[in-house]
Amino acid sequence: MKLNIFTPGEIFSEEEVEKIIIEGVNGYFCLLPGHIDYVAAIVPGILFYTLTGGEEVFVAVDEGLLVKKDREVFISVRGVIEGAGLGSLKRAVEENFEILDNHEKRARSILAKLEVDFARRFLELK
């Protein structure tokens, strides 16, 4: 079956696979080529799939949606992180979280400054 992985900014992967294991809102599930058509909400976690040649691939995915129709599986997620193995994937996810945490801290700081400025201007109106 053909696996298509999309993020908002790119087509991450289009590959022929034998098996897909991913976590949905009700837990992990496996898709094989003969599986019925299926739709599931995806939670952040590890996507595991086996390529047609037998190579195993692990990627970290953010929340999203999976749709299986006939012999094609479409996975649309907010973000994907690829690693050579589970160890390197863990490091890549940790680095990504650190970057996101720094962005969040900056955004909260800017928002706090805006709130203080708004309150100050509001008090000046009286």
N, CA, C and O atoms as a GROMACS GRO file, in nm:
protein
  504
    1MET      N    1   0.085  -0.116   0.000
    1MET     CA    2   0.000   0.000   0.000
    1MET      C    3   0.090   0.123   0.000
    1MET      O    4   0.206   0.116   0.038
    2LYS      N    5   0.034   0.237  -0.042
    2LYS     CA    6   0.113   0.359  -0.052
    2LYS      C    7   0.082   0.448   0.068
    2LYS      O    8  -0.033   0.478   0.097
    3LEU      N    9   0.188   0.491   0.137
    3LEU     CA   10   0.177   0.580   0.252
    3LEU      C   11   0.216   0.720   0.210
    3LEU      O   12   0.325   0.742   0.156
    4ASN      N   13   0.127   0.816   0.235
    4ASN     CA   14   0.150   0.957   0.206
    4ASN      C   15   0.143   1.033   0.337
    4ASN      O   16   0.040   1.029   0.405
    5ILE      N   17   0.251   1.102   0.373
    5ILE     CA   18   0.253   1.180   0.497
    5ILE      C   19   0.268   1.328   0.459
    5ILE      O   20   0.360   1.367   0.388
    6PHE      N   21   0.174   1.408   0.509
    6PHE     CA   22   0.172   1.551   0.478
    6PHE      C   23   0.179   1.634   0.606
    6PHE      O   24   0.126   1.594   0.710
    7THR      N   25   0.244   1.749   0.597
    7THR     CA   26   0.240   1.851   0.701
    7THR      C   27   0.184   1.976   0.633
    7THR      O   28   0.172   1.978   0.510
    8PRO      N   29   0.151   2.079   0.709
    8PRO     CA   30   0.098   2.200   0.644
    8PRO      C   31   0.192   2.261   0.539
    8PRO      O   32   0.147   2.328   0.446
    9GLY      N   33   0.321   2.239   0.553
    9GLY     CA   34   0.415   2.304   0.462
    9GLY      C   35   0.482   2.214   0.359
    9GLY      O   36   0.553   2.264   0.272
   10GLU      N   37   0.461   2.083   0.367
   10GLU     CA   38   0.534   1.996   0.275
   10GLU      C   39   0.470   1.858   0.263
   10GLU      O   40   0.389   1.816   0.345
   11ILE      N   41   0.512   1.789   0.157
   11ILE     CA   42   0.483   1.646   0.145
   11ILE      C   43   0.604   1.578   0.206
   11ILE      O   44   0.713   1.579   0.147
   12PHE      N   45   0.587   1.518   0.323
   12PHE     CA   46   0.700   1.460   0.396
   12PHE      C   47   0.746   1.329   0.332
   12PHE      O   48   0.866   1.305   0.320
   13SER      N   49   0.651   1.245   0.293
   13SER     CA   50   0.688   1.113   0.244
   13SER      C   51   0.578   1.055   0.156
   13SER      O   52   0.459   1.074   0.182
   14GLU      N   53   0.619   0.984   0.052
   14GLU     CA   54   0.530   0.905  -0.033
   14GLU      C   55   0.603   0.775  -0.063
   14GLU      O   56   0.691   0.771  -0.149
   15GLU      N   57   0.566   0.667   0.010
   15GLU     CA   58   0.642   0.543  -0.003
   15GLU      C   59   0.548   0.422  -0.004
   15GLU      O   60   0.437   0.427   0.049
   16GLU      N   61   0.595   0.314  -0.065
   16GLU     CA   62   0.524   0.187  -0.062
   16GLU      C   63   0.560   0.116   0.068
   16GLU      O   64   0.678   0.099   0.100
   17VAL      N   65   0.459   0.074   0.144
   17VAL     CA   66   0.482   0.010   0.273
   17VAL      C   67   0.402  -0.119   0.285
   17VAL      O   68   0.304  -0.141   0.215
   18GLU      N   69   0.448  -0.204   0.376
   18GLU     CA   70   0.380  -0.330   0.404
   18GLU      C   71   0.292  -0.321   0.528
   18GLU      O   72   0.190  -0.389   0.538
   19LYS      N   73   0.333  -0.234   0.624
   19LYS     CA   74   0.263  -0.227   0.752
   19LYS      C   75   0.281  -0.090   0.813
   19LYS      O   76   0.387  -0.028   0.799
   20ILE      N   77   0.176  -0.041   0.881
   20ILE     CA   78   0.181   0.087   0.950
   20ILE      C   79   0.128   0.067   1.091
   20ILE      O   80   0.022   0.007   1.110
   21ILE      N   81   0.201   0.117   1.191
   21ILE     CA   82   0.155   0.115   1.330
   21ILE      C   83   0.161   0.258   1.379
   21ILE      O   84   0.264   0.324   1.370
   22ILE      N   85   0.049   0.308   1.433
   22ILE     CA   86   0.039   0.446   1.476
   22ILE      C   87  -0.060   0.455   1.592
   22ILE      O   88  -0.144   0.367   1.609
   23GLU      N   89  -0.050   0.562   1.670
   23GLU     CA   90  -0.139   0.579   1.784
   23GLU      C   91  -0.251   0.677   1.750
   23GLU      O   92  -0.227   0.790   1.706
   24GLY      N   93  -0.374   0.631   1.773
   24GLY     CA   94  -0.491   0.716   1.759
   24GLY      C   95  -0.545   0.751   1.897
   24GLY      O   96  -0.484   0.716   1.998
   25VAL      N   97  -0.657   0.818   1.900
   25VAL     CA   98  -0.714   0.860   2.029
   25VAL      C   99  -0.757   0.740   2.113
   25VAL      O  100  -0.768   0.752   2.235
   26ASN      N  101  -0.781   0.625   2.052
   26ASN     CA  102  -0.821   0.505   2.125
   26ASN      C  103  -0.707   0.405   2.143
   26ASN      O  104  -0.732   0.290   2.181
   27GLY      N  105  -0.584   0.447   2.118
   27GLY     CA  106  -0.469   0.359   2.135
   27GLY      C  107  -0.402   0.326   2.002
   27GLY      O  108  -0.441   0.377   1.897
   28TYR      N  109  -0.301   0.240   2.009
   28TYR     CA  110  -0.226   0.202   1.890
   28TYR      C  111  -0.308   0.109   1.803
   28TYR      O  112  -0.390   0.031   1.853
   29PHE      N  113  -0.287   0.117   1.671
   29PHE     CA  114  -0.350   0.025   1.578
   29PHE      C  115  -0.255   0.000   1.461
   29PHE      O  116  -0.163   0.077   1.436
   30CYS      N  117  -0.280  -0.109   1.390
   30CYS     CA  118  -0.196  -0.152   1.279
   30CYS      C  119  -0.279  -0.156   1.152
   30CYS      O  120  -0.394  -0.201   1.153
   31LEU      N  121  -0.222  -0.108   1.043
   31LEU     CA  122  -0.287  -0.116   0.913
   31LEU      C  123  -0.203  -0.204   0.821
   31LEU      O  124  -0.081  -0.185   0.809
   32LEU      N  125  -0.268  -0.299   0.757
   32LEU     CA  126  -0.206  -0.385   0.658
   32LEU      C  127  -0.276  -0.361   0.525
   32LEU      O  128  -0.385  -0.303   0.523
   33PRO      N  129  -0.217  -0.404   0.413
   33PRO     CA  130  -0.278  -0.375   0.282
   33PRO      C  131  -0.424  -0.419   0.269
   33PRO      O  132  -0.500  -0.352   0.198
   34GLY      N  133  -0.466  -0.526   0.332
   34GLY     CA  134  -0.602  -0.575   0.318
   34GLY      C  135  -0.702  -0.512   0.414
   34GLY      O  136  -0.820  -0.549   0.414
   35HIS      N  137  -0.657  -0.418   0.495
   35HIS     CA  138  -0.744  -0.355   0.594
   35HIS      C  139  -0.856  -0.278   0.526
   35HIS      O  140  -0.839  -0.226   0.416
   36ILE      N  141  -0.972  -0.273   0.592
   36ILE     CA  142  -1.085  -0.197   0.536
   36ILE      C  143  -1.053  -0.047   0.537
   36ILE      O  144  -0.961  -0.003   0.606
   37ASP      N  145  -1.130   0.029   0.460
   37ASP     CA  146  -1.112   0.174   0.461
   37ASP      C  147  -1.135   0.223   0.603
   37ASP      O  148  -1.218   0.169   0.676
   38TYR      N  149  -1.060   0.328   0.641
   38TYR     CA  150  -1.054   0.365   0.781
   38TYR      C  151  -1.020   0.513   0.796
   38TYR      O  152  -0.946   0.568   0.715
   39VAL      N  153  -1.075   0.576   0.898
   39VAL     CA  154  -1.041   0.714   0.933
   39VAL      C  155  -1.016   0.719   1.083
   39VAL      O  156  -1.091   0.660   1.160
   40ALA      N  157  -0.910   0.789   1.125
   40ALA     CA  158  -0.877   0.797   1.268
   40ALA      C  159  -0.808   0.929   1.299
   40ALA      O  160  -0.732   0.982   1.218
   41ALA      N  161  -0.836   0.981   1.417
   41ALA     CA  162  -0.762   1.097   1.469
   41ALA      C  163  -0.631   1.047   1.527
   41ALA      O  164  -0.628   0.947   1.599
   42ILE      N  165  -0.523   1.116   1.496
   42ILE     CA  166  -0.389   1.077   1.539
   42ILE      C  167  -0.346   1.166   1.656
   42ILE      O  168  -0.368   1.287   1.654
   43VAL      N  169  -0.284   1.105   1.756
   43VAL     CA  170  -0.231   1.181   1.869
   43VAL      C  171  -0.078   1.190   1.855
   43VAL      O  172  -0.020   1.108   1.784
   44PRO      N  173  -0.014   1.286   1.920
   44PRO     CA  174   0.132   1.294   1.911
   44PRO      C  175   0.197   1.165   1.962
   44PRO      O  176   0.160   1.114   2.068
   45GLY      N  177   0.292   1.113   1.886
   45GLY     CA  178   0.359   0.990   1.924
   45GLY      C  179   0.450   0.940   1.814
   45GLY      O  180   0.497   1.017   1.730
   46ILE      N  181   0.474   0.809   1.814
   46ILE     CA  182   0.564   0.746   1.718
   46ILE      C  183   0.484   0.675   1.610
   46ILE      O  184   0.391   0.599   1.640
   47LEU      N  185   0.519   0.701   1.485
   47LEU     CA  186   0.464   0.630   1.369
   47LEU      C  187   0.571   0.531   1.326
   47LEU      O  188   0.686   0.568   1.304
   48PHE      N  189   0.532   0.406   1.315
   48PHE     CA  190   0.624   0.300   1.275
   48PHE      C  191   0.569   0.238   1.148
   48PHE      O  192   0.452   0.201   1.142
   49TYR      N  193   0.653   0.227   1.044
   49TYR     CA  194   0.608   0.157   0.924
   49TYR      C  195   0.722   0.075   0.865
   49TYR      O  196   0.839   0.105   0.884
   50THR      N  197   0.681  -0.029   0.793
   50THR     CA  198   0.777  -0.118   0.729
   50THR      C  199   0.768  -0.098   0.579
   50THR      O  200   0.661  -0.112   0.519
   51LEU      N  201   0.881  -0.063   0.518
   51LEU     CA  202   0.885  -0.044   0.374
   51LEU      C  203   0.871  -0.177   0.303
   51LEU      O  204   0.890  -0.282   0.365
   52THR      N  205   0.838  -0.175   0.176
   52THR     CA  206   0.819  -0.298   0.099
   52THR      C  207   0.942  -0.387   0.104
   52THR      O  208   0.928  -0.509   0.102
   53GLY      N  209   1.062  -0.331   0.110
   53GLY     CA  210   1.184  -0.410   0.117
   53GLY      C  211   1.215  -0.466   0.254
   53GLY      O  212   1.312  -0.540   0.269
   54GLY      N  213   1.134  -0.432   0.355
   54GLY     CA  214   1.156  -0.483   0.490
   54GLY      C  215   1.219  -0.384   0.586
   54GLY      O  216   1.226  -0.411   0.706
   55GLU      N  217   1.265  -0.269   0.536
   55GLU     CA  218   1.327  -0.169   0.624
   55GLU      C  219   1.221  -0.106   0.715
   55GLU      O  220   1.112  -0.071   0.671
   56GLU      N  221   1.258  -0.093   0.844
   56GLU     CA  222   1.167  -0.034   0.941
   56GLU      C  223   1.200   0.113   0.959
   56GLU      O  224   1.316   0.151   0.967
   57VAL      N  225   1.095   0.196   0.963
   57VAL     CA  226   1.112   0.341   0.974
   57VAL      C  227   1.032   0.390   1.094
   57VAL      O  228   0.916   0.352   1.113
   58PHE      N  229   1.095   0.476   1.176
   58PHE     CA  230   1.028   0.537   1.291
   58PHE      C  231   1.031   0.688   1.272
   58PHE      O  232   1.136   0.746   1.243
   59VAL      N  233   0.916   0.753   1.289
   59VAL     CA  234   0.910   0.899   1.287
   59VAL      C  235   0.818   0.945   1.399
   59VAL      O  236   0.722   0.877   1.434
   60ALA      N  237   0.849   1.061   1.454
   60ALA     CA  238   0.762   1.121   1.555
   60ALA      C  239   0.663   1.211   1.482
   60ALA      O  240   0.701   1.288   1.393
   61VAL      N  241   0.536   1.202   1.520
   61VAL     CA  242   0.434   1.283   1.456
   61VAL      C  243   0.357   1.362   1.561
   61VAL      O  244   0.344   1.320   1.676
   62ASP      N  245   0.307   1.476   1.519
   62ASP     CA  246   0.220   1.557   1.602
   62ASP      C  247   0.077   1.511   1.574
   62ASP      O  248   0.056   1.416   1.499
   63GLU      N  249  -0.019   1.578   1.634
   63GLU     CA  250  -0.158   1.537   1.614
   63GLU      C  251  -0.200   1.559   1.469
   63GLU      O  252  -0.144   1.642   1.397
   64GLY      N  253  -0.301   1.482   1.426
   64GLY     CA  254  -0.346   1.493   1.289
   64GLY      C  255  -0.457   1.394   1.258
   64GLY      O  256  -0.534   1.355   1.345
   65LEU      N  257  -0.463   1.356   1.131
   65LEU     CA  258  -0.570   1.270   1.082
   65LEU      C  259  -0.513   1.165   0.987
   65LEU      O  260  -0.425   1.195   0.907
   66LEU      N  261  -0.564   1.042   0.997
   66LEU     CA  262  -0.526   0.934   0.908
   66LEU      C  263  -0.650   0.890   0.830
   66LEU      O  264  -0.757   0.874   0.888
   67VAL      N  265  -0.633   0.872   0.699
   67VAL     CA  266  -0.741   0.822   0.614
   67VAL      C  267  -0.683   0.710   0.530
   67VAL      O  268  -0.584   0.729   0.459
   68LYS      N  269  -0.745   0.590   0.536
   68LYS     CA  270  -0.707   0.479   0.449
   68LYS      C  271  -0.819   0.458   0.350
   68LYS      O  272  -0.934   0.436   0.389
   69LYS      N  273  -0.786   0.463   0.222
   69LYS     CA  274  -0.884   0.441   0.115
   69LYS      C  275  -0.820   0.350   0.013
   69LYS      O  276  -0.716   0.382  -0.045
   70ASP      N  277  -0.882   0.235  -0.008
   70ASP     CA  278  -0.829   0.133  -0.099
   70ASP      C  279  -0.687   0.096  -0.055
   70ASP      O  280  -0.667   0.049   0.057
   71ARG      N  281  -0.589   0.116  -0.143
   71ARG     CA  282  -0.451   0.080  -0.110
   71ARG      C  283  -0.364   0.203  -0.080
   71ARG      O  284  -0.242   0.197  -0.088
   72GLU      N  285  -0.429   0.314  -0.044
   72GLU     CA  286  -0.355   0.435  -0.008
   72GLU      C  287  -0.389   0.479   0.133
   72GLU      O  288  -0.504   0.473   0.176
   73VAL      N  289  -0.286   0.524   0.205
   73VAL     CA  290  -0.304   0.578   0.340
   73VAL      C  291  -0.251   0.721   0.338
   73VAL      O  292  -0.137   0.746   0.298
   74PHE      N  293  -0.336   0.814   0.380
   74PHE     CA  294  -0.300   0.955   0.387
   74PHE      C  295  -0.293   0.994   0.534
   74PHE      O  296  -0.390   0.977   0.608
   75ILE      N  297  -0.179   1.047   0.576
   75ILE     CA  298  -0.163   1.095   0.712
   75ILE      C  299  -0.128   1.243   0.704
   75ILE      O  300  -0.026   1.281   0.646
   76SER      N  301  -0.212   1.325   0.763
   76SER     CA  302  -0.189   1.469   0.766
   76SER      C  303  -0.169   1.510   0.912
   76SER      O  304  -0.260   1.495   0.994
   77VAL      N  305  -0.050   1.561   0.943
   77VAL     CA  306  -0.017   1.597   1.080
   77VAL      C  307   0.044   1.737   1.084
   77VAL      O  308   0.090   1.789   0.983
   78ARG      N  309   0.042   1.797   1.204
   78ARG     CA  310   0.097   1.932   1.219
   78ARG      C  311   0.248   1.934   1.207
   78ARG      O  312   0.305   2.035   1.164
   79GLY      N  313   0.315   1.826   1.243
   79GLY     CA  314   0.460   1.821   1.234
   79GLY      C  315   0.511   1.679   1.235
   79GLY      O  316   0.447   1.589   1.289
   80VAL      N  317   0.629   1.659   1.174
   80VAL     CA  318   0.694   1.528   1.167
   80VAL      C  319   0.842   1.547   1.196
   80VAL      O  320   0.903   1.642   1.148
   81ILE      N  321   0.898   1.457   1.274
   81ILE     CA  322   1.042   1.457   1.301
   81ILE      C  323   1.095   1.320   1.266
   81ILE      O  324   1.044   1.218   1.312
   82GLU      N  325   1.199   1.317   1.183
   82GLU     CA  326   1.257   1.191   1.138
   82GLU      C  327   1.387   1.164   1.212
   82GLU      O  328   1.462   1.257   1.241
   83GLY      N  329   1.414   1.038   1.243
   83GLY     CA  330   1.538   1.000   1.307
   83GLY      C  331   1.589   0.870   1.248
   83GLY      O  332   1.510   0.790   1.196
   84ALA      N  333   1.720   0.847   1.256
   84ALA     CA  334   1.778   0.726   1.199
   84ALA      C  335   1.738   0.602   1.279
   84ALA      O  336   1.729   0.493   1.223
   85GLY      N  337   1.713   0.618   1.407
   85GLY     CA  338   1.669   0.509   1.493
   85GLY      C  339   1.594   0.570   1.610
   85GLY      O  340   1.576   0.692   1.616
   86LEU      N  341   1.549   0.488   1.700
   86LEU     CA  342   1.472   0.542   1.813
   86LEU      C  343   1.555   0.634   1.901
   86LEU      O  344   1.502   0.732   1.954
   87GLY      N  345   1.684   0.605   1.917
   87GLY     CA  346   1.771   0.691   1.999
   87GLY      C  347   1.788   0.829   1.939
   87GLY      O  348   1.773   0.930   2.007
   88SER      N  349   1.819   0.834   1.809
   88SER     CA  350   1.836   0.964   1.744
   88SER      C  351   1.702   1.036   1.732
   88SER      O  352   1.697   1.159   1.735
   89LEU      N  353   1.594   0.961   1.717
   89LEU     CA  354   1.461   1.022   1.712
   89LEU      C  355   1.428   1.088   1.845
   89LEU      O  356   1.371   1.197   1.848
   90LYS      N  357   1.464   1.022   1.955
   90LYS     CA  358   1.440   1.079   2.088
   90LYS      C  359   1.515   1.211   2.104
   90LYS      O  360   1.460   1.308   2.154
   91ARG      N  361   1.641   1.213   2.062
   91ARG     CA  362   1.720   1.336   2.071
   91ARG      C  363   1.660   1.447   1.984
   91ARG      O  364   1.654   1.562   2.026
   92ALA      N  365   1.617   1.411   1.863
   92ALA     CA  366   1.559   1.511   1.772
   92ALA      C  367   1.430   1.568   1.830
   92ALA      O  368   1.404   1.688   1.818
   93VAL      N  369   1.348   1.484   1.892
   93VAL     CA  370   1.223   1.531   1.953
   93VAL      C  371   1.255   1.623   2.071
   93VAL      O  372   1.192   1.728   2.086
   94GLU      N  373   1.352   1.585   2.154
   94GLU     CA  374   1.390   1.670   2.268
   94GLU      C  375   1.439   1.807   2.221
   94GLU      O  376   1.403   1.909   2.280
   95GLU      N  377   1.522   1.810   2.115
   95GLU     CA  378   1.570   1.937   2.061
   95GLU      C  379   1.455   2.021   2.007
   95GLU      O  380   1.451   2.142   2.027
   96ASN      N  381   1.361   1.955   1.939
   96ASN     CA  382   1.246   2.026   1.883
   96ASN      C  383   1.160   2.085   1.995
   96ASN      O  384   1.114   2.198   1.984
   97PHE      N  385   1.138   2.007   2.103
   97PHE     CA  386   1.060   2.058   2.216
   97PHE      C  387   1.129   2.177   2.280
   97PHE      O  388   1.063   2.273   2.322
   98GLU      N  389   1.263   2.172   2.289
   98GLU     CA  390   1.337   2.284   2.348
   98GLU      C  391   1.318   2.410   2.264
   98GLU      O  392   1.300   2.519   2.318
   99ILE      N  393   1.324   2.396   2.132
   99ILE     CA  394   1.303   2.510   2.043
   99ILE      C  395   1.161   2.564   2.060
   99ILE      O  396   1.142   2.685   2.071
  100LEU      N  397   1.062   2.474   2.061
  100LEU     CA  398   0.923   2.516   2.078
  100LEU      C  399   0.902   2.584   2.213
  100LEU      O  400   0.828   2.682   2.222
  101ASP      N  401   0.968   2.532   2.318
  101ASP     CA  402   0.956   2.591   2.451
  101ASP      C  403   1.011   2.733   2.452
  101ASP      O  404   0.952   2.822   2.512
  102ASN      N  405   1.124   2.755   2.385
  102ASN     CA  406   1.181   2.890   2.377
  102ASN      C  407   1.089   2.985   2.301
  102ASN      O  408   1.073   3.100   2.340
  103HIS      N  409   1.027   2.935   2.192
  103HIS     CA  410   0.932   3.018   2.117
  103HIS      C  411   0.811   3.053   2.203
  103HIS      O  412   0.762   3.166   2.200
  104GLU      N  413   0.765   2.956   2.280
  104GLU     CA  414   0.649   2.978   2.366
  104GLU      C  415   0.682   3.081   2.475
  104GLU      O  416   0.600   3.167   2.506
  105LYS      N  417   0.801   3.072   2.533
  105LYS     CA  418   0.842   3.168   2.636
  105LYS      C  419   0.846   3.310   2.578
  105LYS      O  420   0.799   3.404   2.643
  106ARG      N  421   0.901   3.325   2.456
  106ARG     CA  422   0.905   3.456   2.394
  106ARG      C  423   0.765   3.508   2.365
  106ARG      O  424   0.736   3.625   2.388
  107ALA      N  425   0.676   3.420   2.316
  107ALA     CA  426   0.539   3.462   2.286
  107ALA      C  427   0.466   3.504   2.413
  107ALA      O  428   0.392   3.602   2.411
  108ARG      N  429   0.485   3.432   2.522
  108ARG     CA  430   0.422   3.468   2.649
  108ARG      C  431   0.475   3.602   2.701
  108ARG      O  432   0.399   3.681   2.757
  109SER      N  433   0.604   3.626   2.683
  109SER     CA  434   0.662   3.752   2.727
  109SER      C  435   0.603   3.869   2.648
  109SER      O  436   0.569   3.972   2.706
  110ILE      N  437   0.591   3.853   2.518
  110ILE     CA  438   0.532   3.958   2.434
  110ILE      C  439   0.387   3.981   2.472
  110ILE      O  440   0.342   4.095   2.481
  111LEU      N  441   0.312   3.873   2.495
  111LEU     CA  442   0.172   3.885   2.535
  111LEU      C  443   0.159   3.957   2.669
  111LEU      O  444   0.069   4.040   2.686
  112ALA      N  445   0.246   3.927   2.763
  112ALA     CA  446   0.243   3.994   2.894
  112ALA      C  447   0.269   4.144   2.878
  112ALA      O  448   0.204   4.226   2.943
  113LYS      N  449   0.364   4.181   2.791
  113LYS     CA  450   0.392   4.323   2.767
  113LYS      C  451   0.271   4.392   2.705
  113LYS      O  452   0.239   4.505   2.742
  114LEU      N  453   0.204   4.325   2.612
  114LEU     CA  454   0.084   4.383   2.550
  114LEU      C  455  -0.027   4.404   2.654
  114LEU      O  456  -0.095   4.506   2.653
  115GLU      N  457  -0.044   4.306   2.743
  115GLU     CA  458  -0.147   4.317   2.847
  115GLU      C  459  -0.118   4.434   2.941
  115GLU      O  460  -0.208   4.510   2.976
  116VAL      N  461   0.009   4.449   2.980
  116VAL     CA  462   0.048   4.559   3.069
  116VAL      C  463   0.025   4.692   2.998
  116VAL      O  464  -0.027   4.786   3.058
  117ASP      N  465   0.064   4.701   2.872
  117ASP     CA  466   0.044   4.824   2.796
  117ASP      C  467  -0.104   4.858   2.781
  117ASP      O  468  -0.144   4.973   2.793
  118PHE      N  469  -0.186   4.756   2.755
  118PHE     CA  470  -0.330   4.778   2.743
  118PHE      C  471  -0.388   4.829   2.874
  118PHE      O  472  -0.467   4.924   2.875
  119ALA      N  473  -0.350   4.766   2.985
  119ALA     CA  474  -0.401   4.807   3.116
  119ALA      C  475  -0.357   4.950   3.149
  119ALA      O  476  -0.436   5.029   3.201
  120ARG      N  477  -0.232   4.985   3.118
  120ARG     CA  478  -0.181   5.119   3.144
  120ARG      C  479  -0.260   5.222   3.063
  120ARG      O  480  -0.301   5.324   3.118
  121ARG      N  481  -0.283   5.196   2.936
  121ARG     CA  482  -0.358   5.290   2.852
  121ARG      C  483  -0.503   5.301   2.896
  121ARG      O  484  -0.563   5.409   2.889
  122PHE      N  485  -0.560   5.189   2.941
  122PHE     CA  486  -0.697   5.192   2.990
  122PHE      C  487  -0.709   5.279   3.114
  122PHE      O  488  -0.805   5.355   3.127
  123LEU      N  489  -0.612   5.270   3.205
  123LEU     CA  490  -0.613   5.350   3.327
  123LEU      C  491  -0.593   5.499   3.295
  123LEU      O  492  -0.644   5.585   3.366
  124GLU      N  493  -0.519   5.529   3.189
  124GLU     CA  494  -0.497   5.667   3.149
  124GLU      C  495  -0.625   5.733   3.096
  124GLU      O  496  -0.636   5.856   3.098
  125LEU      N  497  -0.720   5.654   3.048
  125LEU     CA  498  -0.846   5.707   2.996
  125LEU      C  499  -0.931   5.767   3.106
  125LEU      O  500  -1.010   5.857   3.079
  126LYS      N  501  -0.917   5.721   3.229
  126LYS     CA  502  -1.001   5.769   3.340
  126LYS      C  503  -0.962   5.899   3.388
  126LYS      O  504  -1.024   5.952   3.481
   0.00000   0.00000   0.00000
